[in-house]
């Protein structure tokens, strides 16, 4: 049996961190694949008037020919792509779009040529990982911190009281829709919730994940039954590319208005099983101290991350793809969950990240690539136990059962992101173990990094 002719593969640069893989599958390979596929189908095919496996080949080809070609094309391209990536040692990020197969024809007697553009890890020199200068802030818990946390908890555990009129801080529930100028609809959500901006929000508010600077002015103080139209410019770093920079029209039909009536601290303490309000406050202090330790470590990791980014020369993609942007937002969401940030504030910070400059998004992407390489260099390993421990830690911050949060992460396809977060944190901690650390007061730390997040 003659040896199969090899595919012809060429790799070219089409931009920072992007490669074009051009593959030509020989005509004889195409013909052999089509013959094999038709032979297999002929054995299984059933048509009226013919027994299974007895349908004439010409009828099988006429009836199923296009389907055979489509499936054969997909199989050949997938196999050729995997082989090309492996043989050329390409460090590909994710999988290529299935759009590459659209308009690609396959014919017996002709070679099949396909061009695939992929994102790859950028080439760069990893900076020195030892001796990074880091400041360690002393984080002390004040009585005021406990009082604010208790107030937040009373609001979280409070009751909704339906109102006839809206006041600042009230929550509106209804149907929210988003449209582009051409009428394309991206969201149509029943049960969407928006908050009438409180005084300290300076008129800013959020709807469908979009932070609107003059939200208070556009929203007004509507009643149940009113329909409001909100205009906004799509954030330049939104995960959906068509929304970026677009003139958005968001309609919101109010179905009910609610105000949160905070729970009484004493009642809350009894509900949680504490003998007194003071006992609840002590538990809150313990939780804040645990969160402060997480925050302290996070602030030190941020300094390492900033140092790595500033010390690395790297060409990143000129245009942020939807997948890259989603990766940035997903990383930030899990980081805020890990730090115990209130869920409502998480959504606000993600909305601000969507509105952030391209430079901010690029720094996030650079850090992803740097830590990916550093983890390989330092041989950082992550076990299933590490992932489960992180989920349990985040669940405790949210006062949820670990199984419930794990199920939520699975359903939203974020388990892989948790793995990546743990790997990044372990990498940063390994670098911190070799860092030049100086302990400073909280005031000194805030003064040094007043302009940073």
Protein Blocks (a to p, Z undefined) as FASTA:
>chain_A
ZZddddddddddebehiacddddddfklmmmmmmmmmmmmmmmpccehiaehiacfklmm
mmmmmmmmmmmmmmmmmmmmmmmmmmnopacehjddfklmgopacdehiacddddddddd
dddddddfehpacddddddddfklmmmmmmmmmmmmmccdddfbdcehiacddddddddf
kopafbdcehiacddddfklnopaceehiacfklmmmnmpadehiacdddddddfkbfbl
klgopacddddddfbdcddddddfklmmmmnopabfklmmmmmmmmmmmmmmmmmmmmmm
mmmmmmmmmmpccdddfbacfklmmmmmmmmmmmmmmnopafklmmmmmmmmmmpcfklm
mmmmmmmmmmmmmmmmnopacdfklmmmmmmmmmmmnopafklmmmmmmmnopmmmmmmm
mmmmmmmmmmmmmmccddddfklmmmmmmmpZZ
